[in-house]
Amino acid sequence: MAKKVLILSSSPRRGGNSDTLCDEFLRGAADAGNDTEKIFLRDKNIGYCTGCGTCSLYGKPCPQQDDAAEIVGKMVAADVIVMATPVYFYTMSAQMKTLIDRCCGRYTELKNKEFRFIVTAAEDDRRKMLRTVDTFQGFLDCLDGPTVGGVVYGTGVWHAGEIAGKPAMREAYEAGKGIR
Ligand SMILES: Cc1cc2nc3c(=O)[nH]c(=O)nc-3n(C[C@H](O)[C@H](O)[C@H](O)COP(=O)(O)O)c2cc1C
């Protein structure tokens, strides 16, 4: 049965290395018959969580009138959530972290989701990416029943376009194709 696959592309560089891997992942997932959508976060207006407590203390929707509610709603509806980030000082992008924080009001509804991660970095050593992947794990630790389907590592890429021809391109396509 087709799954709903939501890809969150968080690099500020459209068409950059992680965004390109998102497109490959999407192509594979679509070829396997899934229902796919990519959201390029930089196109969206997503304010910082202010910790006001409206959601956590009073159970009311976030008072911020921006694009976060729609995106978080799509995360709740998805079967598979792909979170893609460039490595910035050995953690995820600010755009991705800002969205995660805005899940505050609905994170308990993110149940039994399958997560996939895509990370790109100038550094060639995958072991150095583990800290970045672990920051995502902190988010998953707060959720009910998440599973991690795998990580695509686009390492050794600095400038936009350098991902072309790297093994990560095929890995991203195959990872998407494997979703059924
Ligand atoms: C502000 C900034 C911080 C970065 N920090 C790291 C880092 O800590 N380790 C690393 O290997 N690469 C680092 N990089 C390089 C990016 O991870 C690399 O250019 C990556 O390919 C960007 O992915 P993108 O094209 O999807 O934006 C950094 C780049 C920028 C602009």
The ligand as an SDF file (V2000), in Angstrom:
LIG
                    3D

 31 33  0  0  0  0  0  0  0  0999 V2000
   27.7110   27.7250    8.4880 C   0  0  0  0  0  0  0  0  0  0  0  0
   28.2920   26.4390    7.9820 C   0  0  0  0  0  0  0  0  0  0  0  0
   28.7580   25.4970    8.8700 C   0  0  0  0  0  0  0  0  0  0  0  0
   29.2880   24.2940    8.4250 C   0  0  0  0  0  0  0  0  0  0  0  0
   29.7430   23.3840    9.3390 N   0  0  0  0  0  0  0  0  0  0  0  0
   30.2550   22.2060    8.9030 C   0  0  0  0  0  0  0  0  0  0  0  0
   30.7490   21.2510    9.8350 C   0  0  0  0  0  0  0  0  0  0  0  0
   30.7080   21.4450   11.0440 O   0  0  0  0  0  0  0  0  0  0  0  0
   31.2720   20.0870    9.3510 N   0  0  0  0  0  0  0  0  0  0  0  0
   31.3270   19.8280    8.0000 C   0  0  0  0  0  0  0  0  0  0  0  0
   31.8190   18.7590    7.6320 O   0  0  0  0  0  0  0  0  0  0  0  0
   30.8480   20.7120    7.0950 N   0  0  0  0  0  0  0  0  0  0  0  0
   30.3110   21.8990    7.5150 C   0  0  0  0  0  0  0  0  0  0  0  0
   29.8140   22.8020    6.6130 N   0  0  0  0  0  0  0  0  0  0  0  0
   29.7650   22.4440    5.1760 C   0  0  0  0  0  0  0  0  0  0  0  0
   28.3650   21.9680    4.7570 C   0  0  0  0  0  0  0  0  0  0  0  0
   27.8980   20.9420    5.5940 O   0  0  0  0  0  0  0  0  0  0  0  0
   28.4400   21.4870    3.3100 C   0  0  0  0  0  0  0  0  0  0  0  0
   28.7210   22.6050    2.4870 O   0  0  0  0  0  0  0  0  0  0  0  0
   27.1660   20.7880    2.8490 C   0  0  0  0  0  0  0  0  0  0  0  0
   27.3870   20.2100    1.5940 O   0  0  0  0  0  0  0  0  0  0  0  0
   26.0000   21.7540    2.7700 C   0  0  0  0  0  0  0  0  0  0  0  0
   24.8480   21.0730    2.3340 O   0  0  0  0  0  0  0  0  0  0  0  0
   23.7590   21.8200    1.4240 P   0  0  0  0  0  0  0  0  0  0  0  0
   24.3860   22.0040    0.0680 O   0  0  0  0  0  0  0  0  0  0  0  0
   22.6120   20.9190    1.4260 O   0  0  0  0  0  0  0  0  0  0  0  0
   23.4650   23.1520    2.0610 O   0  0  0  0  0  0  0  0  0  0  0  0
   29.3160   24.0210    7.0370 C   0  0  0  0  0  0  0  0  0  0  0  0
   28.8180   24.9800    6.1230 C   0  0  0  0  0  0  0  0  0  0  0  0
   28.3230   26.1810    6.5830 C   0  0  0  0  0  0  0  0  0  0  0  0
   27.8040   27.1960    5.5900 C   0  0  0  0  0  0  0  0  0  0  0  0
  1  2  1  0
  2  3  1  0
  2 30  2  0
  3  4  2  0
  4  5  1  0
  4 28  1  0
  5  6  2  0
  6  7  1  0
  6 13  1  0
  7  8  2  0
  7  9  1  0
  9 10  1  0
 10 11  2  0
 10 12  1  0
 12 13  2  0
 13 14  1  0
 14 15  1  0
 14 28  1  0
 15 16  1  0
 16 17  1  0
 16 18  1  0
 18 19  1  0
 18 20  1  0
 20 21  1  0
 20 22  1  0
 22 23  1  0
 23 24  1  0
 24 25  2  0
 24 26  1  0
 24 27  1  0
 28 29  2  0
 29 30  1  0
 30 31  1  0
M  END
$$$$
